[in-house]
């Protein structure tokens, strides 16, 4: 049987997306309103095209800008702001920091240093990145954490490839990029400031039940499950899905040491980029105390932009070692740390991708599809207990694949807590399960910002992310459900 060409597959995928979307519109299997049916059909169309790669993912992300106004769902003036959301500027600033780190070879120095500590075994490197990313994500946003680790991970991939350690390089590359995304997601659930959904649920719970979940209490409740998720991530990536068989060897170790020695003394541009990077990281960590003490209002996006603009302001100075120049010319190291021409390497498409996800999420929420989902979920309230907990976890996790997790937690918090009250459950158990699951989406690039950043590396195909993400989703559902049902009451 003759195989379809790439162009024929693309046409089939395009038509399949349209056919499935029309099915959802005309058949209306969920019995929603006319407008909600249109939004659901658009969501199905976008997800189908994303999964089949019928069109470039950033192009698919533009569909709400076209279809929402044309089909009367929302005016383009109301849809367009989603593509300029503050989170987009957090991405932009973070990407620019990454570009500067890469431009001046600082990422290579850091990567070689990490590999020297962890050793050249593929699994030990991945474990080191999981632990480092998870720990950092406890204290700053998971997006900012991934931004920090992204260029370092790319350089480690390059270093291991050059070292000729053998094994399955592609599986190592894939595991390393997925590990920083998923570890950032899981680490973020450990503390109340680790990710915005935590704050949203804690705020709702305090307002509704007059019970404050402070920083320490949240850590006591959620750090154990975060550690379990991080451990399962290591096992699934290195022992189950993507075995790399990259072993530590003398040749690779010698290569790492030689390459590190070649870098010589740290150069002036590296020092200046490192200073800006560290100041930005410190502002991310201590922004709340600063906002309380000083007459300022800092958030993650503003801090990222401050760091990015600083790179364009401060001069690079001169490199200490001519060997470090690479392809840089005199203009590069006598100008600023970052020039606008450098941004041509930036993943602009990811900014559109995330904007499209925000626009779609806003449409789903506006037309009441999330509330309808909560109503459907209520049918499981009669059974109560662990079945209801399992269903809440499953739905919260898979909905977060296509919807902003912060918006999801805001909408779902009153639904699940009311259900818990109705069946006599502690609402904190059901609410925490929903909140934790909302941060564990692992299948789609738009599921969480870290997923999108890792996908931008070019080392992950959508099918590979969906494969790994589905397994991690199942592991997350099992662990969260069992933890919240058996362990959480003991901790509380």
RAZIDA-V917570 format. One record per pair of residues at least 12 apart in sequence whose ideal C-beta (glycine too) atoms are under 6 Angstrom apart, sorted by the first residue. I is the first residue (numbers start at 1). J is the second residue. Records with the same first field share a line. If there is no record, write none. Layout:
I = J, J
//
This chain:
10 = 54
13 = 52, 54
14 = 54
17 = 45, 48, 49, 54
20 = 44, 48
21 = 41, 44, 45
24 = 40, 41, 44
25 = 37, 41
32 = 372
35 = 367
36 = 367, 369
38 = 71, 73
39 = 73, 363, 367
42 = 67
43 = 360
46 = 60, 63
53 = 462
57 = 353
58 = 349, 352, 353
61 = 352, 353, 356
64 = 79, 359, 360
65 = 79
79 = 359
82 = 355, 358, 359, 362
83 = 355
85 = 358
86 = 301
88 = 351, 355
89 = 301, 305
90 = 143, 300, 301, 304
91 = 351
93 = 304, 305, 307, 308
94 = 147, 304
95 = 346
96 = 308
97 = 307
98 = 150, 151
99 = 342
100 = 273, 311, 337, 338
101 = 151, 273
102 = 151
103 = 342
104 = 269, 270, 273
105 = 324
106 = 270, 273
107 = 151, 152, 155
108 = 155
109 = 263
110 = 152
111 = 152, 155, 156, 159
112 = 259, 260
115 = 256
116 = 256
119 = 248
120 = 165, 248, 252, 253
121 = 247, 248
122 = 172, 244, 246
123 = 238
126 = 175, 176, 179, 238
127 = 234
129 = 179, 180
130 = 179, 183, 230, 234
133 = 145, 149, 180, 183, 184
134 = 183, 187, 230
137 = 184, 187, 188, 194
138 = 187, 190, 191, 194
139 = 285
140 = 284, 285
141 = 300
142 = 184, 185, 188, 195, 450
143 = 449
144 = 284, 300
145 = 184
146 = 180, 184, 450, 453
149 = 180
150 = 453
153 = 176, 180
157 = 173
163 = 252, 255
165 = 246, 252
167 = 244, 245, 246
168 = 244, 245
171 = 242, 244
172 = 244, 246
173 = 459
174 = 242, 459, 464
175 = 237, 242
177 = 454, 457, 459, 460
178 = 468
179 = 237
181 = 450, 451, 454
182 = 233, 442
184 = 450
185 = 439, 448, 450
186 = 226, 229, 230
189 = 222, 226, 436, 439
190 = 222, 223, 226
191 = 219
192 = 215, 218
195 = 439
196 = 406
197 = 405, 406, 409, 435, 438, 439
200 = 406, 409, 410
201 = 409, 413, 431, 435
204 = 413
221 = 491
225 = 483
228 = 479
232 = 475
236 = 471
241 = 468
264 = 321
265 = 320
267 = 319, 320, 324
268 = 317
269 = 316, 317
272 = 314, 337
273 = 337
276 = 307, 310
280 = 307
283 = 303
284 = 303
311 = 337, 338
312 = 336, 338
314 = 337
315 = 336
316 = 333, 337
318 = 333
319 = 333
347 = 456
350 = 452, 456
354 = 452
357 = 446
361 = 403, 404, 407
365 = 407
370 = 411
374 = 415
381 = 419, 422, 423
384 = 423
386 = 485
389 = 433, 481, 485
390 = 481
392 = 416, 430, 433, 434
393 = 433, 437, 477, 480, 481
394 = 477
396 = 434, 437, 438
397 = 437, 440, 473
400 = 438, 441
401 = 441, 443, 444, 447
405 = 438, 439
408 = 438
409 = 435, 438
412 = 434
416 = 430, 431, 434
417 = 431
429 = 484, 488
433 = 480, 484
436 = 480
437 = 480
440 = 476
442 = 469, 472, 473
443 = 466, 469, 470
//
